[in-house]
Amino acid sequence: MLEGRKVNLRIVEKEDALIVAEWFNNPDFSGIYDPLNEQLSRAEIEKKYDKLAPKEKWFIIEKKDGSKIGFIGHFAVGEIFEIGYALIPSERDHGYCTEAVKVMVDYLFLSKDIVRIQAGTNVENKASQKVLEKAGFNKEGIMRKALFVRGKWTDTYLYSILREDWREPKILTKATSM
Ligand SMILES: CC(C)(COP(=O)(O)OP(=O)(O)OC[C@H]1O[C@@H](n2cnc3c(N)ncnc32)[C@H](O)[C@@H]1OP(=O)(O)O)[C@@H](O)C(=O)NCCC(=O)NCCS
């Protein structure tokens, strides 16, 4: 488990398949700026999880009382690591996602010999842009018509944080086995 101050990131286990399926299938979870997820059964989610690429990992974002409030994951585009995240609507705007992203960035730079982490976000998704900027990412540019959202191709901003921008751990207080 990766521990921050307000949230922990806990690797997804088989028994989380139900909640992950509920979240992924719920349009309110992915929000209005991200594509609607393909509807998947719990069994399909489990199968998908079993077949993740080696550099892809899924984590549950938990509050300190153990309540599950969201999802954050990393995957690789070639040698580059990319992250994605979402919170349940009732837990938004408390700084939880910003902390989850900081914990993830600390973890990736501390554990992997990488120089760059990136994230893409719909140009209209101000909350996500704020999260990335507060976590030390820089806006690099615009990717035109990169996301199919609710029947329309929309532009996204590409953000990144380089190892030299990061310099040292910001928030990861400890990594523990469960
Ligand atoms: C994007 C998301 C993960 C942010 O999570 P969160 O825990 O609410 O984020 P935080 O509270 O850490 O930070 C959000 C910031 O955006 C700000 N914000 C929220 N809505 C905003 C808006 N419409 N315009 C401008 N700023 C906004 C908040 O005030 C906060 O900034 P502050 O800390 O300076 O007050 C959450 O909104 C979500 O799950 N959305 C749906 C899924 C999604 O869009 N995922 C990202 C895909 S790239």
The ligand as a Gaussian input file, in Angstrom:
#p B3LYP/6-31G(d) Opt

LIG

0 1
 C      -10.915000      15.302000     -12.102000
 C      -11.169000      14.718000     -10.714000
 C      -10.487000      13.371000     -10.614000
 C      -10.589000      15.675000      -9.663000
 O      -10.644000      15.054000      -8.386000
 P      -10.761000      15.906000      -7.032000
 O      -10.406000      15.038000      -5.877000
 O      -12.054000      16.618000      -7.018000
 O       -9.575000      16.948000      -7.274000
 P       -8.961000      17.938000      -6.185000
 O       -9.983000      18.250000      -5.141000
 O       -7.650000      17.408000      -5.749000
 O       -8.668000      19.236000      -7.079000
 C       -9.671000      19.756000      -7.941000
 C       -9.387000      21.218000      -8.173000
 O      -10.132000      21.650000      -9.305000
 C      -10.966000      22.735000      -8.946000
 N      -12.161000      22.649000      -9.765000
 C      -13.174000      21.760000      -9.696000
 N      -14.084000      22.016000     -10.650000
 C      -13.621000      23.081000     -11.357000
 C      -14.104000      23.839000     -12.476000
 N      -15.245000      23.500000     -13.076000
 N      -13.358000      24.873000     -12.921000
 C      -12.198000      25.212000     -12.332000
 N      -11.672000      24.529000     -11.261000
 C      -12.391000      23.490000     -10.796000
 C      -11.227000      22.561000      -7.467000
 O      -11.605000      23.749000      -6.856000
 C       -9.831000      22.078000      -7.023000
 O       -8.919000      23.150000      -6.958000
 P       -8.456000      23.802000      -5.535000
 O       -7.830000      22.702000      -4.747000
 O       -7.489000      24.848000      -5.926000
 O       -9.697000      24.305000      -4.903000
 C      -12.684000      14.546000     -10.443000
 O      -13.339000      15.750000     -10.740000
 C      -13.299000      13.413000     -11.255000
 O      -13.270000      12.257000     -10.853000
 N      -13.877000      13.742000     -12.449000
 C      -14.455000      12.723000     -13.327000
 C      -13.378000      11.826000     -13.950000
 C      -12.313000      12.627000     -14.657000
 O      -12.573000      13.651000     -15.290000
 N      -11.077000      12.138000     -14.548000
 C       -9.916000      12.772000     -15.160000
 C       -9.783000      12.386000     -16.577000
 S       -8.393000      13.218000     -17.314000

